[in-house]
Amino acid sequence: MSKAPWQVLQQEPISYTRLSRYLQCPRLFKLVYLDGLPCPVGPAAQIGTVVHAVIAAYLRDVQQLSRRARPDHVDLARRVGPTIRNLRIKGEITAPIDESSAKELLCGFAAIMPEIEPLAIRGIEEEWAFKINEYQCKAIIDLVLLGEDGTYRIIDWKTGKARNANDFQLSFYALPFLLSEGLGEICGTFAYLGDRRQGARTIVSKDAMETARQVVILARSIERDAKFARRHSPLCEYCGVRSHCRKSSDDH
């Protein structure tokens, strides 16, 4: 049985992924979150899953050993094969994986990530909960660091094209710190592993209030949406539920 929009927005935590999927295509949001269809991802995204898993495991080892470390691309590359096998067992990887592509991205991580202080780590792929008005929200952040100056830094690993990065994502991830923790500012960083560069910006309380307002506006727009029309874009080619998507008079 399909769910009503309010059920997936007020009874379940709102994530950036849910909001971004609605912005990408309302029909995609409906098929996945209201109708409950599985949305498999392609090989490129699954390589990203492998890379994220390797980095997370490496960072947890650094944290557990309590020893400053600079990422070693040889050590990271050794982890790729076992990680793929483990993810296949869990059903998280179904496509053929180009190990060389995963290793190249991990070389990018080693190249741009400075020496890591274990005591600075505050979260590794951790879920941070917060609330905006009547909406419970969550942000799953790749890495959260606390600097010696008391400034938090949130980092999101990007294995795809830099042009697909979205500042709204960083602002959304900053909300649990700027709203719930009451911090004045936070540093948000996209780490582009393929390009071996980082893009950072400071997010302040004023930004958080505007982002929170956008979240509420978007959530209420979803709740009022009676059509969930398909939105055509180049991303349709890679959509995991495109076989269930049919043209109708409300498409645009």
C-alpha positions as CSV (number, residue, x, y, z in Angstrom):
1,M,0.0,0.0,0.0
2,S,1.3,3.4,-0.9
3,K,2.1,5.9,1.8
4,A,0.8,9.5,2.0
5,P,3.4,12.3,1.7
6,W,2.9,13.4,5.3
7,Q,3.8,9.9,6.5
8,V,7.2,9.9,5.0
9,L,7.9,13.5,6.1
10,Q,6.4,13.6,9.6
11,Q,6.6,10.0,10.7
12,E,10.1,9.3,9.3
13,P,13.2,11.6,9.4
14,I,13.8,13.8,6.5
15,S,17.2,13.4,4.8
16,Y,19.0,15.4,2.2
17,T,18.6,12.4,-0.2
18,R,14.8,12.5,0.1
19,L,14.7,16.2,-0.6
20,S,17.2,16.1,-3.4
21,R,15.3,13.2,-5.1
22,Y,12.1,15.3,-5.0
23,L,13.9,18.3,-6.5
24,Q,15.4,16.0,-9.2
25,C,12.0,14.5,-10.1
26,P,8.7,14.4,-8.1
27,R,7.8,11.1,-9.8
28,L,11.0,9.5,-8.6
29,F,10.2,10.6,-5.0
30,K,6.7,9.1,-5.3
31,L,7.8,5.8,-6.7
32,V,10.6,5.3,-4.1
33,Y,9.2,6.8,-0.9
34,L,5.4,6.6,-1.3
35,D,5.1,3.4,-3.4
36,G,8.1,1.7,-1.9
37,L,9.8,0.6,-5.1
38,P,13.5,-0.3,-4.8
39,C,15.8,2.1,-6.5
40,P,19.0,0.3,-7.5
41,V,22.0,2.5,-8.4
42,G,24.5,2.0,-11.3
43,P,28.1,0.9,-11.3
44,A,29.5,4.4,-10.8
45,A,27.5,4.9,-7.7
46,Q,28.4,1.4,-6.4
47,I,32.1,2.3,-6.8
48,G,31.3,5.3,-4.6
49,T,29.8,2.9,-2.0
50,V,33.1,0.9,-2.0
51,V,35.3,4.0,-1.7
52,H,33.2,5.4,1.2
53,A,33.3,2.0,3.0
54,V,37.1,1.7,2.6
55,I,37.6,5.3,3.9
56,A,35.2,4.8,6.8
57,A,37.0,1.6,7.9
58,Y,40.4,3.2,7.6
59,L,39.3,6.2,9.7
60,R,37.8,3.9,12.4
61,D,41.2,2.1,12.5
62,V,43.0,5.4,13.0
63,Q,40.5,6.4,15.7
64,Q,40.8,3.0,17.5
65,L,44.7,3.0,17.4
66,S,44.7,6.6,18.7
67,R,47.8,7.4,16.6
68,R,48.2,10.3,14.2
69,A,48.3,9.0,10.7
70,R,48.6,10.3,7.1
71,P,46.5,8.2,4.6
72,D,48.6,5.6,2.8
73,H,47.3,4.8,-0.7
74,V,48.9,1.4,-0.6
75,D,47.1,0.4,2.6
76,L,43.9,1.8,1.2
77,A,44.2,-0.1,-2.1
78,R,44.7,-3.4,-0.2
79,R,41.3,-2.9,1.4
80,V,39.4,-2.6,-1.8
81,G,39.0,-6.4,-2.7
82,P,37.9,-7.5,0.8
83,T,35.5,-4.6,1.0
84,I,33.9,-5.4,-2.3
85,R,33.4,-9.1,-1.2
86,N,31.9,-8.0,2.1
87,L,29.5,-5.6,0.4
88,R,28.4,-8.2,-2.1
89,I,27.6,-10.6,0.8
90,K,25.4,-7.8,2.3
91,G,23.8,-7.2,-1.0
92,E,25.0,-3.6,-1.2
93,I,27.0,-4.2,-4.3
94,T,25.4,-6.0,-7.3
95,A,27.2,-4.5,-10.3
96,P,30.7,-5.4,-11.6
97,I,33.2,-3.1,-9.9
98,D,36.3,-1.7,-11.6
99,E,38.8,-2.0,-8.8
100,S,41.3,0.3,-10.5
101,S,38.7,3.1,-10.5
102,A,38.1,2.6,-6.8
103,K,41.8,2.6,-6.1
104,E,42.4,5.8,-8.1
105,L,39.7,7.6,-6.1
106,L,41.4,6.3,-2.9
107,C,44.7,7.7,-4.1
108,G,42.8,11.0,-4.4
109,F,41.8,10.7,-0.8
110,A,45.4,10.0,0.3
111,A,46.6,13.0,-1.7
112,I,44.2,15.6,-0.3
113,M,43.7,14.4,3.2
114,P,46.2,15.8,5.7
115,E,47.5,13.9,8.7
116,I,44.6,12.9,10.9
117,E,44.5,13.5,14.6
118,P,42.3,10.7,16.1
119,L,41.2,12.9,19.0
120,A,39.8,15.4,16.5
121,I,37.3,12.8,15.0
122,R,33.8,13.3,16.2
123,G,31.9,11.2,13.8
124,I,32.5,8.7,10.9
125,E,29.5,8.1,8.7
126,E,27.4,9.0,11.7
127,E,23.7,10.0,11.8
128,W,23.0,13.4,13.4
129,A,19.4,14.0,14.3
130,F,17.7,17.5,14.5
131,K,14.3,19.0,14.3
132,I,12.8,21.8,12.2
133,N,9.3,22.8,13.2
134,E,7.2,19.6,13.1
135,Y,9.8,17.7,11.0
136,Q,12.3,15.3,12.4
137,C,15.5,15.4,10.2
138,K,18.7,13.5,9.9
139,A,22.1,14.0,8.3
140,I,24.5,11.2,7.7
141,I,27.9,12.8,7.5
142,D,31.0,11.2,6.1
143,L,33.5,12.8,8.6
144,V,33.1,15.3,11.4
145,L,36.3,16.8,12.9
146,L,36.8,19.2,15.8
147,G,39.8,21.6,15.3
148,E,42.1,22.8,18.0
149,D,40.4,26.2,17.7
150,G,37.0,24.6,18.6
151,T,35.7,24.9,15.1
152,Y,33.8,21.9,13.7
153,R,34.5,20.7,10.1
154,I,32.2,18.5,8.2
155,I,33.5,16.6,5.2
156,D,31.6,14.8,2.4
157,W,33.6,12.6,0.0
158,K,32.6,13.1,-3.6
159,T,33.4,10.4,-6.1
160,G,31.4,11.8,-8.9
161,K,31.7,15.0,-11.0
162,A,32.4,18.2,-9.1
163,R,29.7,20.0,-11.0
164,N,27.1,17.8,-9.4
165,A,27.9,19.0,-5.9
166,N,25.3,21.1,-4.2
167,D,25.8,23.8,-1.6
168,F,22.4,23.0,-0.1
169,Q,23.7,19.6,0.9
170,L,26.5,21.2,3.0
171,S,24.1,23.7,4.5
172,F,21.7,20.8,5.4
173,Y,24.5,18.8,7.0
174,A,25.5,21.9,9.1
175,L,22.0,22.2,10.6
176,P,22.4,19.8,13.6
177,F,25.5,21.8,14.7
178,L,24.1,25.3,14.1
179,L,20.6,24.6,15.2
180,S,20.8,21.9,17.8
181,E,24.3,22.5,19.2
182,G,23.9,26.3,18.9
183,L,27.3,26.9,17.3
184,G,28.0,30.2,15.6
185,E,29.7,28.7,12.5
186,I,31.0,25.5,11.0
187,C,33.3,24.7,8.1
188,G,31.7,22.6,5.4
189,T,33.9,20.8,2.9
190,F,33.4,18.7,-0.3
191,A,36.4,16.5,-0.9
192,Y,36.5,15.8,-4.7
193,L,38.5,12.6,-4.8
194,G,38.7,12.3,-8.6
195,D,39.9,15.9,-9.0
196,R,42.1,15.7,-5.9
197,R,40.9,19.0,-4.5
198,Q,38.7,20.3,-1.7
199,G,36.0,23.0,-1.8
200,A,35.3,24.5,1.6
201,R,33.1,27.3,2.9
202,T,32.1,28.7,6.2
203,I,28.4,28.2,7.1
204,V,27.0,30.6,9.8
205,S,23.8,30.7,11.8
206,K,22.1,33.0,9.3
207,D,22.8,30.4,6.6
208,A,21.3,27.7,8.8
209,M,18.1,29.7,9.4
210,E,17.6,30.2,5.6
211,T,18.3,26.5,4.9
212,A,15.8,25.5,7.6
213,R,13.2,27.7,6.0
214,Q,13.9,26.1,2.6
215,V,13.5,22.6,4.1
216,V,10.1,23.5,5.6
217,I,8.9,25.1,2.3
218,L,10.0,22.0,0.4
219,A,8.5,19.6,2.8
220,R,5.2,21.4,2.7
221,S,5.3,21.5,-1.1
222,I,5.7,17.7,-1.1
223,E,2.8,17.3,1.2
224,R,0.6,19.4,-1.1
225,D,1.7,17.8,-4.3
226,A,-1.2,16.0,-5.9
227,K,0.5,14.9,-9.1
228,F,4.2,14.1,-8.6
229,A,4.8,14.8,-12.2
230,R,7.8,13.4,-14.0
231,R,10.6,16.0,-14.6
232,H,12.6,15.2,-17.6
233,S,16.4,15.6,-17.4
234,P,19.6,13.9,-18.5
235,L,19.5,12.0,-15.1
236,C,16.5,10.0,-16.4
237,E,18.9,7.8,-18.2
238,Y,20.4,6.7,-14.9
239,C,17.2,6.5,-12.8
240,G,16.8,3.2,-11.0
241,V,13.0,3.3,-11.3
242,R,12.7,4.5,-14.9
243,S,11.1,1.2,-16.0
244,H,8.1,2.1,-13.8
245,C,7.8,5.6,-15.0
246,R,5.2,6.3,-17.6
247,K,4.2,9.4,-19.5
248,S,0.9,11.0,-18.5
249,S,-0.8,14.2,-19.1
250,D,0.7,15.8,-16.0
251,D,4.3,15.3,-17.1
252,H,6.4,18.3,-17.9
